[in-house]
Amino acid sequence: MDVGTPRRDHTDMARRRATLSLAALATSVFLTFMTVGMPLPVIPLYVGHELAFGNVLVGLSVGIQFLATILTRGVAGREADHSGARPVMLRGMLFCACSGVALILSARLPVPAGWRLLILIAGRLVLGFGESQLIVGMFGWGIGTVGQPRSGTVLAWTGMAMYGAIAAAAPLGFWLYHLGGLTLVGAAVIVLPAVAAVFAFPVAGVAPHAGERHSFWRVIGLIWQPGLGVLFQGVGFAGIGAFISLDFASHGWSGAGVALTCFGAAFVLVRILFGKLPDRVGGTPVAIVSLIVEAAGQGLLFVAPVAWVALLGSALTGAGCSLVFPSLGVEVVKRVTPQIRASALGGLLAFQDIAYGLTGPVTGALATGFGYSSVYAVGALCALGGLLMTMTLATGAFGWSARQ
């Protein structure tokens, strides 16, 4: 009598159920993260045109959500490790929805423009906190649902949900703003997390792991090597997002929007085709190849004599960036104890946030003095720096090879 077949069937069924649960959570992230993408093209118009403030306050209104996200990754990670990831992710959905209330109040309250701006900024801070809770909670909940050996899949699916949401939500937010102003955008921001919760609620929670907890800064001390790899990787994407349109305009090329599409399409395609590789062959070799591809893409953008070469460089950069975070995230998950897993992944994500926040102003100063191509020279050098840092993981330098 073959007793192995029923056991194998049971294992396959459990794996399928876990995959369906992960798909439900990723759908929830996609819908909720639209609250991040939808206001992006809207806020500069609202603050600059309707409220009549200058570029400094426009930039502050956009970027302060980013600052709030960086500063609260540690809080989200500790909560997920201590009290469980499910309530953290659901709380993130709630805070993202509350940011829509702030948009409506800013648009509708009969108060001076300065007060309306303050209300908007308060909503951006709430959104930043909500995003931290959402994504770090997703990491803990998703990995707890499908198991540590599939952690790379969780990180890859989460990234696809995030970037896909921004791509879908930005034009939708622009359309809603012209249709019904900031009030309609705010209403959509309130509704989307409620729909997302319908997908997430049926998924069973995962119990937090017992064991010694570490402070967030001690966790950062454990993951700084892959963290720097992620930080260096993020410069390429941030540079394209900030300056590709101006670069194309300075050359008299058309198709700046296509360049962003090339980046995004290559990013998503690589995750779809190769998203399971970090789990199968290990995160470090995948990250090494990815960073080489990113450096090549940034190099092409640096030397591009015609538009199609720049488009190819943008696509290669997207392909290279795609698997760096999930690959290095797999290495972090392998090497930290389960009770600090969410804190570690939240810290790893904070390194990427820092790259996105600093690249614009730093490379903007370089672009003013040396032209837009200098942005991509910096991106290529940073990708090579990330490559060197990642190679130290393979050699076990700085004691990284042992579980902390």
N, C-alpha and C positions, 0 to 999 in steps of 0.2 A: 504493500500500500504506500502510495506516494503522499507523504504528509507535507512535503515541501511546497506543492502547488497551491493548496489553500492559503498557506502562510504567505507565499509570494503574491497571490491575488489580493490578500488583505493589505499587504504593504503597498501594492500598486494603487489600491483604492484610497488609502490614507494619503499617499503622495498626490493623487489627483485632487482630493479634497483640499489639501494644503495649497496646491497651486491655484485652485479656484478662490480660496480665501485671499491669497496674495493678489490675485487679479482684482478682487473687490476692493482691497485696500489701495491698490495702485489707482483704480478708478476714482476712489475718494480723494486721493492726492491730486489727481488731474483736475477734478471739479473744484476743489478748494483752492488750488494754486492759481486758478483763473482769477481769483480775487487779487493776486499779486500782478498778473499780467494786464488785467483790464484797465487799471488806472494809469499805467505807464505812459501811453501816448496822450492821456487826457490831462494830467496834472500840469504839465508845462503850459498847455493852452489855457487852463483855468486860472492858474496863478499869474501867468504873464499877460493874458488878454483881459479876462474878466476882472481880476483883482488888481491888475495894472502894477504888479511888482516887477523888479528887475531880475536879471539873470542869476544873481547870487541867491536870492530867495527862491527862485525856480529850482536851482540846483539843490538847495537845502531841502525843499519840499520833496524832491524825488529821493535824495540820498539818505535822509534821516531814517527811513525805514530800514535801509541797509545797515546803518549803524546799530539800530535796535536789535536787528537779527544777530549781528556779531556778538553783542554784549550779553545776549540771553541764551546763547547755545549751551553754556555751562549749566545754567539753571534748568533748562529743559532736559539735559542729559542726566543730571542728578535726580530729578523727579522721576524720569523713566526707569532709572536703575533702582530707586528706592520704593516707589509706589506702583510700578507697572507701567508699561508703555501705552496700553489702551486708553486710560483716562487722559494721558498727556496728549495723544493725538486728537482725541475728541475735543479736549479743551482748546487745542489749536484751531480746530474748525470754528469753535464758538468765538474766539477772539478775532479770527479773520472776518466773520460775519459782522461783529461789532464795528469793525473799521468802516463798513458800509453805512452804518448809522451816522458816523462822523462825517462822511461825504455828504449825506443828505442834510445834516444840520448846517454844515458849512455853506451849502448852496441855498438853503431856505430861510435861515434865521435873519431877521431884519437888524443886523448889527454892522458896525463899520468893517471895512475890508481887513484891517489888522486882526480883529477878533475872528473873522472867518478863516484867516490864514492859520491862526493858532489852533482852531478846532480841527482844521485839515491836518496839521502837523501832529496833533494828538492822535488822530486816527491812524496816521502813518506809523507812529510808535506802537500802537496797539497791533497793527498788521505785522510789524516786524517781530513782535513777541509771539504772535499767533503762528507765523511761519516757522519760527524756531521749534515751537511745541509740535507742530504738524509733522515736520520732516524728521526730527529726532525720534518722535513717537513712532513714526512709520518704520524707521530702522529697527527699533527694538521690537515692535509688534510683528513686523514682517519676518525678521530672522527667528524670533521665537516661534512663529507659526510654521515655517518650512524647515527650520533647522540650520545650525551653523554651517554645515557643508554647502548650503545653497545661498550663503550670505551675498556672494557676488551677484547672483540673480536678483536678490532684493534691491541691492544698490543700483543695479542697471535699470530695473523697472521703475524705481523711484525717480531716477534721473530722466528717463523718457517721459514720465508723467509730468515732471516739472517743466522741462523744456517744451514739450508738446503743448502744455497749458499756456505758456507765455506766447507761443507762436499763434495759437488759436484765439487767445483772449485779447491780444493787442488790437487787431483790426475790429473785433467785436466791440471793445470798449470805445474805440474811435467812432464807430457807427452809432452806438447808443448815445454818446455824448452829443453828436450832432442831431440826433432824433429827439432827445428829451433832456439834455443837459446833464450836469453832475448828479442830479436827483435820480435819474434813471440808471446811471452807472451804479450809484449807491444801492439802489433797490436790487439790482442784479447781484451785487457783492453780498447782500444779505441772503438771497435765495440760494445761491450756489452751494455754500457749505451745508445748508439744510438738506439739499438733494444728496450731497456727498455722504451725509450721515446715514442715509437710508442704505447705502452700500456697506458702510463700515459696521453698523450696529450688530448685524447678525454674526459677525466674525468673533469667535471666542477670544477672550483675553489670554495673556500669558503671564504666569506668576513671576515676580521679580526673583532673582537669584540671591541666595544667602551668601554671606561672606564679608570680608573687610571692604569698606568703602574708602575711596581716595578723594582728596580735594580735586577740584577741576584743574588747578595748576599742576598738581602732581601727575594727573592724567596727561596733560600737555607734555610734561617731561618725558613720559613714556612713548609718546607718538610723534615727537618732533621731527624725526627723519622722514617718515612718509608724509607728515604734514607739510614739510618744506617742498617735497616733491609735488604735492597737490597745489601748493601756492605758486610754484614756478610754472606749472601747467596752466593755471588760470589766466596768466598774463596774455597769452595768445588770444583767447576768446575775448577778454575785456578790451584789448586793443582793436580788434576787428569791430566789436560792437560800438565803440566810441568814435572811431575815425575812418572806417571804410568808406562811408558816404562822402566825407570831405576829401578823402584821398582820390576817389574816382572823379569828383568834381574838379579837383585841382589839375588832373590830367585831361579833362575834357572827355572822359569816358562815360558812356551810359551803362546802366545795369548795376548800380550800387545795391539796389534791393535784391537783385539776383545773387550778388555776392553773399549776402546774409542767408539767402535761401540755400545756396550751395553749402555753406557751413552747416546749417541746421539739418539739411537733408542727409549729408554725409555722417553727421553726428548720430542721427537716429538710425540710419541704415546699418552702421557698424554695430550699434547696440543690439539691433534686431538679429543680425547675422552672427555676431561673435560674442554676444552678451554672456554666454555660459563659459567662455574660455577661462576667465579667472578662477572659477570653481574647478575646472577640469585640469588645467596645467599649472595653476598657481598664479598669484597676482603679480609677482615681481617680473617674470619674463614678459607678460603681456604689457605691463606698464613701460618696460624698457623699449619694446618695439613701438608702442604708442607715442612715446616722447620723441623717438627718432622721426616718426612720420610728422608729428607736429612741428618739429624744428625744420624739416624739409619744406613744409607748407609755409611757415613764416619766412623762410629764406626765399621762396618763390615770390611772395608778396613784396619782399624787400627789393628784388631785382627786376620785377615785372615790367617789361617794356610795352606790353599791350594788355588790353582788358582781359582777354581769355586766359592769359597766364596768371593774372591776379585772381580770376575766378577759380582756376585750378588750385592755386595756393590757399584760397579760402576753404575749398572743399577738403584738401589734405589736412589743413589745420583742424577742421571739424572731425575728420576721421581720427586724427591723432588724439584730440582731447577726449574723445568719446569714452574710452575705457580706463583712463588713468585713475579717476576717483574710485570707481568700483574695484579696480585691481588693487590699489593700495589699501582700500577699505577691507578687502579680503585678508590682506596681510595683518592689518590691525586686529581684526576679529580673531584671527588665529593666535595672536600673541598677547592678548589681554584676557584677564579672567572674566567670566560671564557677568559678574555683578557690576562691572564698570564698562560693559560693552557700549551702552547707549551714550555714556559720557565720552568715551573714546571716539565714537563716530561723530558725535556732535562737535568735539574738538577738531577732528579732521576736517569737517565741513567749515569750521570757523577759519581755518587756513585759506580755504578757497574764497570765503567771503572777503578776507583781507585783500587777496589778490584783486578781486573785482572792484573793491573800494579804492585801492591805491593806484591802480594802473592808469585810470583816466587822468587825474591831475598830474602825475609824475611824467607820463609819456606825452601829455599835452604840452608841458613846458619844453620837452625835447622837440616836439613837432614844430613849435613856434620858431625855434632856432635852427633846426636841421631838416625840416620837411617831414611829411607824413611817413615816408619810407623808414625813417629812424624808429618809428613805433614798432615796426615788424623786425628790425634788427634787434631791438630789445627783447621782443617776443622769442626770437630764435635763440638768443643767448640764454634766456631764462629756461626755455625748453631743454637746452643742453645742460644747464645747471640742475634741472630736475632729473635729467638722465643720470648725471653723476651721483646725485643723492640717492636715487633709486638703486643704482648699482651697488652702493654700500650695503643695501639690504641683502643683496645676493651673497655678499662676501661676509656678512655677519659683523661688519664694522660697528664700533661703539656698543657692542653687546646686544645688538638688536635681534640676533638669532634666537635668543632664549626668551621663553614666556616670562613676562614681568609679573 
